Amino acid sequence: MTSMNAPFRWTLSLAAALGIATSAGAQEPEPQTETETETSTTTMRSEEMPKSGGHHPEGRVGPQFAVSGNIGAGLGYVYTNGQAPGGGLEDLKISQSAKVSFPIIAELGFRVTPRFYLGVWGSWEPVLTKTNDLSCPEGFSCDTFQWRVGPEVRYHIRPGSGFDPWIGLGVGLEILKSHVEGDTQVQVAPGVSLPTHVDTHVTDRGPTIARLTLGGDVRVARSLSVGPIITASVGQYTVRTGTQTLDITGVGTRDQGLTPVDDGFHALFTAGIRIAFLPL
């Protein structure tokens, strides 16, 4: 029995050894090619490298510039208690002196975080005037422009998305300039009126007490976005300065100051399309 079983046991031992060796060989990973090794190393380095250059998972930071074209309108007063042509006092409303304005608004600031922006805004607004007895008499040439400027803080709701709505709050200074020129009749003595050329320059200025802005950025390129902008502000013209020159036929030129008025509290609204640029 012993001599017959010995070869059988030797064969089983050899098979077991071969099975163990084969299993161990299957568990060892196959060597990577040179290309696979470089790809793996690059991927690991990319994952380990920190974000830099103003990039954040939720958005970007850095300087930002924006400009928008708008249409505007106003409610309230340019001034109150001004002298009426027929005597007495009268208020000048924005709605009776202006049809519409076309503000061009520029912004320059810094995204200190992907969500918060700090900067300054400024606007230049040509105004289409209405004919009225107080500020633009019939037959006169009337040109009106407004400048506004001030600081602003803004909060972006979804800075890392394709559409990023935002809300801003600011204050500022308003400067309204008007030039009115034309020919009329001026009474120089009881029952005597002479042809007169009138040239008037007026500046009304005062604070923008609060300015609310709403908008949204639609990303069209890595550094460029386009979207709507709406603003609503309350302000007050508190100072009125200017000159009025009368060139009376047969008498000569006379300069006279403006009649005093009281402050004009008002609200201004704009809506338009905004282009924002956030450099790399």
PEWO-V899828 format. One record per residue. N is the residue number from 1. RES is the residue in three letters. PHI is phi as a letter, one per 40 degrees, with the letter a starting at -180 (none if undefined). PSI is psi in radians with two decimals (none if undefined). OMEGA is omega in radians with two decimals (999 if undefined). Layout:
[[N:RES:PHI:PSI:OMEGA] [N:RES:PHI:PSI:OMEGA]]
//
This chain:
[[1:MET:none:-0.73:-3.09] [2:THR:c:-0.75:-3.10] [3:SER:c:-0.48:3.14] [4:MET:c:-0.59:-3.08] [5:ASN:c:-0.29:-3.07] [6:ALA:c:-0.81:3.12] [7:PRO:c:-0.61:-3.13] [8:PHE:c:-0.75:3.12] [9:ARG:c:-0.64:3.13] [10:TRP:c:-0.69:3.13] [11:THR:c:-0.76:3.10] [12:LEU:c:-0.71:3.14] [13:SER:c:-0.71:3.14] [14:LEU:c:-0.72:3.14] [15:ALA:c:-0.72:3.13] [16:ALA:c:-0.72:3.13] [17:ALA:c:-0.72:3.11] [18:LEU:c:-0.64:3.13] [19:GLY:c:-0.74:3.13] [20:ILE:c:-0.73:3.14] [21:ALA:c:-0.70:3.13] [22:THR:c:-0.71:3.12] [23:SER:c:-0.72:3.14] [24:ALA:c:-0.65:3.11] [25:GLY:c:-0.59:3.13] [26:ALA:c:-0.51:-3.12] [27:GLN:c:-0.35:-3.14] [28:GLU:c:2.30:3.13] [29:PRO:c:2.57:3.08] [30:GLU:c:2.48:3.13] [31:PRO:c:2.39:-3.14] [32:GLN:c:2.61:3.04] [33:THR:c:2.97:-3.12] [34:GLU:c:-0.68:-3.14] [35:THR:c:-0.75:3.14] [36:GLU:c:-0.65:3.14] [37:THR:c:-0.76:3.13] [38:GLU:c:-0.69:3.13] [39:THR:c:-0.76:-3.14] [40:SER:c:-0.75:-3.12] [41:THR:c:-0.73:3.13] [42:THR:c:-0.73:3.13] [43:THR:c:-0.77:3.13] [44:MET:c:-0.71:3.13] [45:ARG:c:-0.67:3.13] [46:SER:c:-0.67:-3.14] [47:GLU:c:-0.54:-3.10] [48:GLU:c:-0.42:-3.08] [49:MET:c:2.32:3.11] [50:PRO:c:2.71:3.07] [51:LYS:c:2.45:-3.13] [52:SER:a:3.01:3.07] [53:GLY:g:0.53:3.09] [54:GLY:g:0.16:-3.12] [55:HIS:c:2.35:3.09] [56:HIS:b:2.66:3.13] [57:PRO:d:-0.57:-3.06] [58:GLU:c:0.08:-3.13] [59:GLY:i:-2.83:-3.08] [60:ARG:b:2.81:3.07] [61:VAL:b:2.85:3.11] [62:GLY:h:-3.13:3.14] [63:PRO:c:2.59:-3.14] [64:GLN:a:2.45:3.09] [65:PHE:b:2.46:3.13] [66:ALA:a:2.66:3.08] [67:VAL:a:2.54:-3.12] [68:SER:a:2.56:3.00] [69:GLY:b:2.32:-2.97] [70:ASN:b:2.93:2.94] [71:ILE:b:2.44:-3.02] [72:GLY:b:2.81:3.09] [73:ALA:a:2.88:-3.09] [74:GLY:a:2.79:3.04] [75:LEU:b:2.68:3.13] [76:GLY:h:-2.57:-2.94] [77:TYR:b:2.51:2.90] [78:VAL:c:-0.77:3.01] [79:TYR:a:2.91:3.07] [80:THR:b:2.73:3.08] [81:ASN:f:0.82:3.03] [82:GLY:c:2.85:-3.11] [83:GLN:c:2.20:3.11] [84:ALA:c:2.66:3.14] [85:PRO:d:-0.61:-3.13] [86:GLY:c:0.17:-3.09] [87:GLY:g:2.77:-3.11] [88:GLY:g:-3.00:-3.09] [89:LEU:b:2.56:-3.13] [90:GLU:a:2.57:3.11] [91:ASP:c:2.55:3.05] [92:LEU:b:1.94:3.13] [93:LYS:c:2.60:3.07] [94:ILE:c:-0.68:-3.09] [95:SER:c:-0.40:3.12] [96:GLN:c:-0.17:-3.13] [97:SER:b:-0.30:-3.09] [98:ALA:b:2.43:3.06] [99:LYS:c:-1.04:-3.08] [100:VAL:a:2.78:3.07] [101:SER:b:2.86:-3.12] [102:PHE:b:1.36:-3.08] [103:PRO:c:2.38:2.92] [104:ILE:b:2.01:-3.02] [105:ILE:b:2.26:3.08] [106:ALA:b:2.53:3.14] [107:GLU:b:2.46:3.08] [108:LEU:a:2.18:-3.10] [109:GLY:a:-2.74:-3.02] [110:PHE:a:2.29:3.01] [111:ARG:c:1.69:-3.09] [112:VAL:c:-0.52:2.94] [113:THR:b:2.94:3.10] [114:PRO:d:-0.42:-3.09] [115:ARG:c:-0.47:-3.02] [116:PHE:b:2.33:3.12] [117:TYR:b:2.40:3.04] [118:LEU:b:2.32:-3.12] [119:GLY:a:-2.92:3.11] [120:VAL:b:2.67:3.11] [121:TRP:b:2.70:3.08] [122:GLY:a:2.62:-3.14] [123:SER:a:2.60:3.00] [124:TRP:b:2.23:-2.97] [125:GLU:b:1.81:2.93] [126:PRO:c:2.43:-3.04] [127:VAL:b:2.30:3.00] [128:LEU:c:2.06:-3.03] [129:THR:c:2.80:3.04] [130:LYS:b:2.56:3.06] [131:THR:c:2.24:3.10] [132:ASN:a:2.80:-3.05] [133:ASP:c:-0.42:-3.04] [134:LEU:c:-0.79:-3.01] [135:SER:b:-0.33:-3.13] [136:CYS:a:1.44:-3.10] [137:PRO:c:2.78:3.12] [138:GLU:d:2.31:3.12] [139:GLY:g:-0.07:-3.13] [140:PHE:c:2.70:3.01] [141:SER:c:2.17:-3.04] [142:CYS:b:2.11:3.10] [143:ASP:b:2.25:-3.12] [144:THR:b:2.33:3.09] [145:PHE:b:2.66:3.09] [146:GLN:b:2.42:3.01] [147:TRP:b:2.44:3.04] [148:ARG:b:2.55:-3.11] [149:VAL:a:2.62:3.11] [150:GLY:i:3.04:3.11] [151:PRO:c:2.80:-3.12] [152:GLU:a:2.53:2.98] [153:VAL:b:2.48:-3.06] [154:ARG:b:2.55:3.12] [155:TYR:b:2.18:3.13] [156:HIS:c:2.27:-3.00] [157:ILE:c:-0.70:-3.12] [158:ARG:b:1.25:-3.00] [159:PRO:c:-0.37:-3.10] [160:GLY:c:0.09:-3.04] [161:SER:b:3.02:3.11] [162:GLY:c:-0.51:3.05] [163:PHE:b:2.10:-3.05] [164:ASP:b:1.69:3.06] [165:PRO:c:2.62:-3.12] [166:TRP:a:2.85:3.11] [167:ILE:b:2.43:-3.10] [168:GLY:b:2.77:3.12] [169:LEU:b:2.33:-3.13] [170:GLY:a:3.10:3.04] [171:VAL:b:-3.11:3.13] [172:GLY:i:-2.91:3.12] [173:LEU:b:2.39:3.14] [174:GLU:b:2.35:3.10] [175:ILE:b:2.01:-3.13] [176:LEU:b:2.10:-3.11] [177:LYS:b:2.32:-3.14] [178:SER:b:2.47:3.06] [179:HIS:b:2.06:-3.10] [180:VAL:b:2.23:-3.07] [181:GLU:a:2.39:3.12] [182:GLY:i:-3.13:-3.10] [183:ASP:b:2.47:3.14] [184:THR:a:-3.00:3.05] [185:GLN:b:2.32:3.13] [186:VAL:b:2.29:3.12] [187:GLN:c:2.11:-3.13] [188:VAL:b:-0.25:3.11] [189:ALA:a:2.81:3.13] [190:PRO:d:2.07:3.13] [191:GLY:g:0.09:-3.12] [192:VAL:b:2.10:3.08] [193:SER:b:2.46:-3.11] [194:LEU:b:2.60:3.05] [195:PRO:c:2.35:-3.06] [196:THR:a:2.38:3.03] [197:HIS:c:2.17:-3.07] [198:VAL:b:2.29:3.11] [199:ASP:b:1.96:-3.03] [200:THR:b:2.29:3.04] [201:HIS:b:2.19:-3.08] [202:VAL:b:2.42:3.03] [203:THR:b:2.12:3.01] [204:ASP:b:2.30:3.14] [205:ARG:a:2.79:-3.14] [206:GLY:i:-3.11:-3.05] [207:PRO:c:2.55:2.81] [208:THR:c:1.88:-3.02] [209:ILE:c:-0.71:3.09] [210:ALA:a:2.47:3.14] [211:ARG:b:2.03:3.14] [212:LEU:b:2.30:3.10] [213:THR:b:2.45:3.06] [214:LEU:b:2.47:3.13] [215:GLY:a:-3.04:3.11] [216:GLY:a:2.48:3.14] [217:ASP:b:2.09:3.02] [218:VAL:b:2.01:-3.06] [219:ARG:c:2.14:3.10] [220:VAL:b:-0.27:3.06] [221:ALA:a:3.04:-3.07] [222:ARG:d:-0.65:-3.08] [223:SER:b:0.09:-3.02] [224:LEU:b:2.38:3.07] [225:SER:b:2.69:-3.13] [226:VAL:b:2.52:3.12] [227:GLY:a:3.11:-3.12] [228:PRO:c:2.74:3.03] [229:ILE:a:2.37:3.09] [230:ILE:b:2.34:3.09] [231:THR:b:2.58:3.04] [232:ALA:a:2.22:-3.09] [233:SER:b:2.70:3.02] [234:VAL:b:2.40:-3.12] [235:GLY:a:-3.07:-3.08] [236:GLN:a:2.19:3.00] [237:TYR:c:1.99:-3.05] [238:THR:b:-0.27:-3.10] [239:VAL:b:2.29:3.08] [240:ARG:b:2.17:3.10] [241:THR:b:2.86:3.11] [242:GLY:i:-3.10:-3.13] [243:THR:b:2.70:3.06] [244:GLN:b:2.16:-3.12] [245:THR:b:2.22:3.11] [246:LEU:b:2.13:3.07] [247:ASP:b:1.67:-3.03] [248:ILE:c:2.21:-3.13] [249:THR:c:2.21:3.12] [250:GLY:g:-0.13:-3.12] [251:VAL:b:-0.78:-3.11] [252:GLY:h:-2.96:-3.07] [253:THR:c:2.39:3.08] [254:ARG:b:2.37:3.05] [255:ASP:b:2.39:3.10] [256:GLN:a:2.63:-3.14] [257:GLY:c:2.99:3.11] [258:LEU:c:2.62:3.07] [259:THR:c:2.57:-3.11] [260:PRO:c:2.59:3.09] [261:VAL:b:2.92:3.05] [262:ASP:b:2.95:-3.04] [263:ASP:d:2.63:3.10] [264:GLY:b:1.85:3.12] [265:PHE:c:2.39:-3.02] [266:HIS:a:2.96:3.03] [267:ALA:b:2.44:-3.14] [268:LEU:b:2.48:-3.08] [269:PHE:b:2.47:3.06] [270:THR:b:2.70:3.04] [271:ALA:a:2.42:-3.10] [272:GLY:a:-2.90:3.13] [273:ILE:b:2.33:-3.02] [274:ARG:b:2.41:3.04] [275:ILE:b:2.17:-3.10] [276:ALA:b:2.45:-3.13] [277:PHE:b:2.10:3.12] [278:LEU:b:1.73:-3.04] [279:PRO:c:2.78:3.11] [280:LEU:c:none:999]]
//
